[in-house]
């Protein structure tokens, strides 16, 4: 089995399916009974789109389903 590893500072993280650093700015959250992937690397509010599994690189955040504030807990549906 091959392992893909990413280093960060003095830590090394490995996974069998993809480089862990692929997930560095992304998080999967539950909103209204659905899974959404959010891009926390965005400049302002965090855009979130419906998540169906797989790598974050296959998702586009250009037209998000939700925006979540960087500091707070209430996400709002994108218009």
N, C-alpha and C positions, 0 to 999 in steps of 0.2 A: 504494500500500500504506500503510495506517495503522499508526502505531507508538504503543504504549502505554508511557509513561515514568514512572518513579518516581525521586524524588530522595532521597538519604541523605547528610547532611553536605554535602560538596563534590562528591559523585559523582552522576551521572545514568545510569540503566540503562534501556534500551528493548528491547522485544520486539514482534513482530508479532501474537502470539496472545493475550496477556493482560498485565496490569500485572506487572512483575517482583516488586513488593512482595508480591504474593499468596503467594509462596514464602518470605517472610522467616523464618518459624519452622518450615519443613518441609524434610525431606530424604528422598530415596528411597534405600533400602538393599536389599541382596540378602541374604536369609535363607533357608537351606535350598532353594536353587534357585528362589526366587520373589522378586518385587519387592514391597517394602512401603514405604508412606509413613509417616513418623514425625513426630509433633507435638513439636518441641523446645521449644515454648513452655509445655508442661505444667509444673505446679509441682514434681512429684517425678519419678519415673521416666517415661521417654518412651514413650507408647503408640504402637504401630505396627499398621496394618491393611494388608491385601492391596491392592496398587496395580495398577490396570488402565489407567492413563493419565488424562490430563485434569487439571483444576485441583484443588488441595487442598480448595477450598471444597465440593466435592461428596462429601467423605468424612467419616464420623462416627467419632470416636475414643472414643465412649461404651463400646463393648464391643470392645476391641482384641484382636488375635490374639497380639501379643507386647508385652512391656515391656522396654525397654532402659535400663540405668542411664545417668544423665547423665555419669558419669565411669567409664568402663570399656568393655569391648567385648563382653561376653557378654549376649545377649538371652535372655529366658526366655518360654516360651509362657504366655499368660494362662490363668488357670483359671476 
